[in-house]
Amino acid sequence: MAAVNAMALVAMAAVAWPATAQLPQTRIAGQVVSALTGERVVGAQILVIGSANRAANTDDDGTFLLNVLNDTTPRLVVRRIGFRPETLQVRLPLPESAPLLVRLTRAIQMVRPVVVNAVLSRADTRLEEIRERQRTGGNGHYAYRADFMKYNPPAFTDVLRRIPGIALFRTSRGAFDVRLRGNRCPPLYWLDGTPLMGIPFDPDALQPSTVEAIEVYSSASLVPPRFQGPPQAQGCGAIVIWTRHGERPVRAPKIDADSIVRLLDAQRLFVATEVEVPARVKAMQEPDFPDSLKMAGVSGSAVIEFIIEANGTLNKESIGIVSATHVRFADAVRLAILDATFEPARKADRPVAQVFQLPVTFTAPRGPERQ
């Protein structure tokens, strides 16, 4: 019996050993930026030299968190495609008020940047038209971004709840149905001047921050002629939604920076310096200047990364941010890229896939030009 108890104690000690063997750790908080422009670098990898298990990646604002052992003076390697790797030694503990700042220097020359100039010579004509309808006896209810964003609504239905005459009902699918003044049928939705007829509309598919203004007309008799639609769509009122230019959110890419590195290592993908004829953008619509930044007079820049396949098509799942002064600039560029056309790279006289980095500069108006 004693032998059994001894074996049980050994087993219990073995189970408890990993928990007691854990060494104290310190968390390193830091940010990676471009040495030249100060843009926050996204998708950079931070490795601890001598430890295969300790690594971190920067998020959309260039920040990272990394756990290291307390009794070490860690040496870190920070790397990102398009930049020279940076090695640094960290003395622990770091001051809480001064996160680690890492500046990366560009290793390859990018293509000439696209320049987007914002012009604010007059007010937004759409808002002028909405306010004019409201001033001249419009029989609707009106909501403007400058008002509803003050309470930071988490969902678009939270904006609608504050508009008189709107009732929200949860459906069996988990979405919301909207009714106006007790009507049994849904209203006709308009999005940026286009009626959404025959299209199921989930209000929470819109982010509140992307909406500029809302007009709500509770019955067909109150709807202005412009928003009445065909006879079969009338009878239950209308909700007219106006979105902000350059403010649409873009879904996160499925191919991350680490995956691109693995493709490069396997020579299934190349960078511009590894090919004889680099890939190029044949045609691209100028990105929209985000309204919120334009009105605030904020200039900035963004570098977007994506893969141009050997057949010249865009790999849409590879679109990601390399660096940006503001995420809205990056989103505006990513939207513009979706409709662009490209010429593939050539290596050894054959087309190959290339990772492409596109810089875009946004210049806001200054002084009296801003209104």
C-alpha positions as CSV (number, residue, x, y, z in Angstrom):
1,M,0.0,0.0,0.0
2,A,2.9,2.3,0.8
3,A,4.4,1.6,-2.6
4,V,1.1,2.5,-4.3
5,N,0.9,5.8,-2.3
6,A,4.5,6.6,-3.2
7,M,3.8,6.0,-6.9
8,A,0.7,8.2,-6.6
9,L,2.7,11.0,-5.1
10,V,5.3,10.8,-7.9
11,A,2.5,10.9,-10.5
12,M,1.0,14.0,-8.8
13,A,4.4,15.7,-8.7
14,A,4.8,15.0,-12.4
15,V,1.5,16.5,-13.2
16,A,2.2,19.6,-11.1
17,W,5.7,20.1,-12.4
18,P,4.9,22.0,-15.6
19,A,2.9,24.6,-13.6
20,T,5.6,25.2,-11.1
21,A,8.4,25.1,-13.7
22,Q,7.0,28.1,-15.6
23,L,9.4,31.0,-15.3
24,P,8.3,34.6,-14.7
25,Q,7.7,36.5,-17.9
26,T,7.7,40.1,-19.0
27,R,5.5,41.5,-21.7
28,I,7.1,43.8,-24.2
29,A,4.8,46.3,-25.9
30,G,6.0,48.1,-29.0
31,Q,5.2,49.6,-32.3
32,V,6.9,49.3,-35.7
33,V,6.9,52.3,-38.1
34,S,8.6,53.3,-41.3
35,A,11.8,55.1,-40.7
36,L,11.2,57.5,-43.7
37,T,7.5,58.3,-43.4
38,G,6.5,57.3,-39.8
39,E,3.7,55.1,-41.2
40,R,2.7,52.3,-38.9
41,V,3.9,49.0,-40.4
42,V,1.4,46.2,-40.4
43,G,2.2,42.5,-40.5
44,A,5.8,42.8,-39.4
45,Q,7.1,39.7,-37.6
46,I,9.0,40.1,-34.3
47,L,11.2,37.1,-33.3
48,V,13.3,36.4,-30.2
49,I,16.7,35.2,-31.3
50,G,17.4,31.7,-29.8
51,S,13.7,30.9,-29.2
52,A,11.7,29.2,-31.9
53,N,8.4,29.6,-30.0
54,R,8.4,33.3,-29.2
55,A,7.1,35.5,-31.9
56,A,4.5,38.2,-32.5
57,N,3.1,40.2,-35.5
58,T,2.1,43.8,-35.7
59,D,-1.6,44.6,-36.1
60,D,-3.3,47.3,-38.1
61,D,-1.8,50.2,-36.0
62,G,1.7,48.7,-36.1
63,T,1.6,47.6,-32.4
64,F,2.6,44.2,-30.9
65,L,2.8,42.4,-27.6
66,L,5.5,39.8,-26.9
67,N,6.2,37.7,-23.8
68,V,9.9,37.1,-22.9
69,L,11.6,35.5,-19.8
70,N,12.4,37.9,-17.0
71,D,16.0,36.7,-16.5
72,T,17.1,37.4,-20.1
73,T,18.2,40.4,-22.1
74,P,16.3,39.4,-25.3
75,R,17.6,40.1,-28.8
76,L,14.8,40.7,-31.3
77,V,14.7,40.5,-35.0
78,V,11.9,42.6,-36.7
79,R,11.3,41.9,-40.4
80,R,8.7,42.7,-43.1
81,I,8.7,42.2,-46.9
82,G,10.0,45.4,-48.5
83,F,12.0,46.5,-45.4
84,R,15.5,45.7,-44.2
85,P,15.4,43.4,-41.0
86,E,16.2,45.2,-37.8
87,T,18.0,43.5,-34.9
88,L,18.0,45.1,-31.4
89,Q,18.7,44.1,-27.8
90,V,16.1,45.0,-25.2
91,R,16.9,45.9,-21.6
92,L,14.2,44.8,-19.2
93,P,12.1,46.0,-17.7
94,L,10.9,48.6,-20.2
95,P,9.4,51.9,-18.9
96,E,5.6,51.6,-18.9
97,S,5.4,55.1,-20.4
98,A,7.7,54.4,-23.3
99,P,6.7,51.4,-25.4
100,L,9.5,50.0,-27.6
101,L,9.6,51.8,-31.0
102,V,11.2,50.1,-33.9
103,R,11.9,51.9,-37.2
104,L,12.3,49.9,-40.4
105,T,14.1,51.2,-43.5
106,R,12.8,50.3,-46.9
107,A,14.9,47.7,-48.8
108,I,13.3,48.0,-52.2
109,Q,12.3,51.0,-54.3
110,M,8.6,51.1,-54.8
111,V,6.8,52.3,-57.8
112,R,6.0,56.0,-58.1
113,P,3.2,56.8,-55.6
114,V,-0.3,57.6,-56.6
115,V,-1.2,61.1,-55.4
116,V,-4.8,61.8,-54.3
117,N,-5.6,65.5,-53.9
118,A,-8.7,66.5,-52.0
119,V,-10.6,69.6,-53.1
120,L,-13.1,71.2,-50.8
121,S,-14.1,74.2,-52.9
122,R,-17.8,73.7,-52.0
123,A,-19.9,71.8,-49.5
124,D,-21.2,68.3,-50.2
125,T,-24.1,68.8,-52.6
126,R,-25.9,65.7,-51.3
127,L,-26.1,67.2,-47.8
128,E,-27.2,70.5,-49.2
129,E,-30.1,68.7,-51.0
130,I,-31.1,66.8,-47.9
131,R,-31.1,69.9,-45.8
132,E,-33.1,71.8,-48.5
133,R,-35.8,69.1,-48.4
134,Q,-35.9,69.4,-44.7
135,R,-36.1,73.2,-44.8
136,T,-38.9,73.4,-47.4
137,G,-41.4,71.4,-45.5
138,G,-40.1,67.9,-45.9
139,N,-42.5,65.6,-44.0
140,G,-39.9,63.1,-43.0
141,H,-37.4,62.6,-40.2
142,Y,-33.8,63.3,-40.8
143,A,-30.6,62.0,-39.0
144,Y,-27.1,63.2,-39.7
145,R,-23.8,61.6,-38.9
146,A,-22.6,64.7,-37.0
147,D,-25.4,64.0,-34.5
148,F,-25.8,60.3,-34.2
149,M,-22.0,59.5,-34.0
150,K,-21.8,61.6,-30.8
151,Y,-23.2,58.6,-28.8
152,N,-21.0,56.1,-30.7
153,P,-23.7,53.6,-31.8
154,P,-22.3,50.1,-32.1
155,A,-24.8,49.1,-34.9
156,F,-26.8,50.8,-37.5
157,T,-30.1,49.6,-35.9
158,D,-29.0,51.6,-32.8
159,V,-29.2,54.7,-35.0
160,L,-32.6,53.7,-36.4
161,R,-34.1,53.2,-32.9
162,R,-33.7,56.9,-32.2
163,I,-35.6,58.0,-35.2
164,P,-39.3,58.6,-34.5
165,G,-41.8,56.2,-36.2
166,I,-39.4,53.3,-36.6
167,A,-40.1,49.9,-35.0
168,L,-37.6,47.0,-35.1
169,F,-38.4,43.3,-35.0
170,R,-36.0,40.5,-34.7
171,T,-36.6,37.8,-37.3
172,S,-36.1,34.0,-37.0
173,R,-32.9,34.4,-39.0
174,G,-31.5,36.7,-36.2
175,A,-31.6,39.9,-38.4
176,F,-33.9,42.9,-37.9
177,D,-37.0,43.9,-39.9
178,V,-38.0,47.5,-39.9
179,R,-41.6,48.9,-40.0
180,L,-42.7,52.5,-40.1
181,R,-45.7,53.7,-38.0
182,G,-47.2,50.2,-37.7
183,N,-47.1,49.3,-41.4
184,R,-47.3,45.6,-42.0
185,C,-45.0,45.6,-45.0
186,P,-41.3,46.8,-45.1
187,P,-40.3,50.3,-46.4
188,L,-38.5,50.8,-49.7
189,Y,-34.8,51.3,-49.0
190,W,-32.7,53.7,-51.1
191,L,-28.9,53.5,-50.9
192,D,-27.0,56.4,-52.4
193,G,-29.9,57.2,-54.7
194,T,-30.5,53.6,-55.9
195,P,-33.7,51.7,-54.8
196,L,-33.0,48.3,-53.3
197,M,-36.0,46.5,-54.9
198,G,-36.2,42.8,-54.5
199,I,-33.1,42.7,-52.4
200,P,-33.4,41.6,-48.7
201,F,-31.7,44.3,-46.7
202,D,-30.1,43.8,-43.3
203,P,-29.7,47.3,-41.7
204,D,-26.8,46.1,-39.6
205,A,-24.8,45.3,-42.8
206,L,-23.9,49.0,-42.7
207,Q,-21.5,50.4,-40.1
208,P,-22.8,53.6,-38.5
209,S,-19.5,55.4,-39.3
210,T,-20.0,54.8,-43.0
211,V,-23.4,56.6,-43.1
212,E,-23.6,60.4,-43.8
213,A,-27.4,61.0,-43.5
214,I,-30.7,59.2,-43.3
215,E,-34.2,60.3,-44.5
216,V,-37.3,58.5,-43.2
217,Y,-40.7,58.9,-44.8
218,S,-43.4,57.0,-42.9
219,S,-46.0,56.6,-45.6
220,A,-46.3,56.7,-49.4
221,S,-48.1,60.1,-49.2
222,L,-45.1,61.6,-47.4
223,V,-42.4,60.3,-49.8
224,P,-40.9,62.9,-52.2
225,P,-41.5,61.9,-55.9
226,R,-37.8,61.2,-56.3
227,F,-38.0,58.3,-53.8
228,Q,-41.4,56.9,-54.5
229,G,-40.2,54.0,-56.8
230,P,-42.6,51.9,-58.9
231,P,-46.2,51.4,-57.7
232,Q,-45.6,47.8,-56.5
233,A,-42.9,49.1,-54.1
234,Q,-45.0,51.9,-52.5
235,G,-47.4,51.9,-49.6
236,C,-45.0,51.3,-46.7
237,G,-42.8,54.4,-46.8
238,A,-39.2,54.8,-47.6
239,I,-35.8,54.9,-45.8
240,V,-33.2,56.8,-47.8
241,I,-29.5,56.2,-46.7
242,W,-26.6,58.2,-47.9
243,T,-23.1,56.8,-47.3
244,R,-19.7,58.6,-47.0
245,H,-17.3,58.5,-49.9
246,G,-14.1,56.6,-49.2
247,E,-15.4,55.2,-45.9
248,R,-16.5,51.7,-46.8
249,P,-14.9,49.0,-44.6
250,V,-12.9,46.3,-46.4
251,R,-12.9,42.7,-45.1
252,A,-9.6,41.3,-43.8
253,P,-7.4,39.4,-46.3
254,K,-7.2,35.6,-46.1
255,I,-3.5,35.5,-47.2
256,D,-1.4,37.2,-44.5
257,A,2.2,38.5,-44.6
258,D,3.6,35.2,-43.2
259,S,1.9,33.2,-45.9
260,I,3.5,35.5,-48.6
261,V,6.9,34.9,-47.0
262,R,6.4,31.1,-47.3
263,L,5.4,31.5,-51.0
264,L,8.5,33.6,-51.6
265,D,10.7,31.0,-49.8
266,A,9.2,28.3,-52.0
267,Q,9.9,30.4,-55.2
268,R,6.3,30.3,-56.1
269,L,6.2,34.1,-55.8
270,F,8.8,36.9,-56.4
271,V,9.5,40.5,-55.4
272,A,10.3,43.2,-57.9
273,T,14.1,42.9,-57.5
274,E,14.0,39.2,-58.4
275,V,12.4,39.6,-61.9
276,E,13.6,41.0,-65.2
277,V,10.4,42.9,-65.9
278,P,8.4,43.9,-62.8
279,A,4.6,43.8,-62.7
280,R,2.8,47.0,-63.2
281,V,-0.6,48.6,-62.8
282,K,-2.2,49.2,-66.2
283,A,-5.3,51.1,-65.1
284,M,-6.7,52.0,-61.7
285,Q,-9.4,54.5,-60.6
286,E,-8.1,57.1,-58.2
287,P,-9.0,56.1,-54.6
288,D,-11.7,58.2,-52.9
289,F,-10.4,60.5,-50.2
290,P,-12.1,59.5,-47.0
291,D,-14.6,62.2,-46.1
292,S,-13.9,62.2,-42.4
293,L,-10.2,62.9,-43.0
294,K,-10.8,65.3,-45.8
295,M,-13.2,67.4,-43.7
296,A,-10.6,67.4,-40.9
297,G,-7.9,68.5,-43.2
298,V,-5.8,65.4,-42.5
299,S,-3.2,64.3,-45.1
300,G,-1.5,61.0,-45.0
301,S,-0.4,57.9,-46.9
302,A,-0.7,54.2,-47.2
303,V,1.2,51.3,-48.8
304,I,-1.0,48.3,-49.9
305,E,0.4,44.9,-50.7
306,F,-1.1,42.3,-53.0
307,I,-0.2,39.5,-55.4
308,I,-0.4,39.9,-59.2
309,E,-0.7,36.4,-60.6
310,A,1.3,35.1,-63.6
311,N,-1.8,35.6,-65.8
312,G,-2.1,39.3,-64.8
313,T,-5.1,38.9,-62.4
314,L,-5.3,40.3,-58.9
315,N,-5.3,37.8,-56.1
316,K,-8.0,39.5,-54.1
317,E,-7.4,37.4,-51.0
318,S,-3.9,38.7,-50.8
319,I,-4.8,42.4,-50.4
320,G,-3.3,43.7,-47.2
321,I,-1.8,46.8,-45.5
322,V,2.0,47.2,-45.4
323,S,1.9,50.6,-43.7
324,A,-0.5,53.5,-43.2
325,T,-0.9,56.8,-41.3
326,H,-4.6,56.0,-40.9
327,V,-6.5,52.8,-41.6
328,R,-9.2,54.7,-43.6
329,F,-6.5,55.7,-46.2
330,A,-5.6,52.0,-46.5
331,D,-9.2,50.9,-46.9
332,A,-9.7,53.5,-49.7
333,V,-6.8,52.2,-51.6
334,R,-7.8,48.6,-51.2
335,L,-11.2,49.4,-52.6
336,A,-9.7,51.1,-55.7
337,I,-7.4,48.1,-56.3
338,L,-10.3,45.7,-56.7
339,D,-11.3,47.2,-60.1
340,A,-7.7,47.8,-61.4
341,T,-6.0,45.9,-64.2
342,F,-2.4,44.7,-64.2
343,E,0.5,43.5,-66.3
344,P,2.3,40.4,-64.8
345,A,6.0,40.3,-64.0
346,R,8.4,38.3,-66.3
347,K,11.3,36.2,-65.2
348,A,13.5,34.1,-67.5
349,D,11.2,35.2,-70.3
350,R,8.0,33.8,-68.8
351,P,5.3,35.4,-66.7
352,V,5.5,34.8,-63.0
353,A,3.5,35.9,-59.9
354,Q,4.9,38.9,-58.0
355,V,4.1,40.5,-54.7
356,F,3.4,44.2,-55.4
357,Q,3.5,47.1,-53.0
358,L,1.6,50.3,-54.1
359,P,2.2,53.6,-52.3
360,V,-0.6,56.2,-52.3
361,T,-0.3,59.8,-50.9
362,F,-3.4,61.7,-49.8
363,T,-3.1,65.5,-49.7
364,A,-5.8,67.4,-47.9
365,P,-6.7,71.1,-48.7
366,R,-5.3,73.7,-46.4
367,G,-6.4,77.1,-45.1
368,P,-9.3,78.9,-46.7
369,E,-9.9,76.0,-49.2
370,R,-11.4,74.0,-46.3
371,Q,-15.0,74.7,-45.4
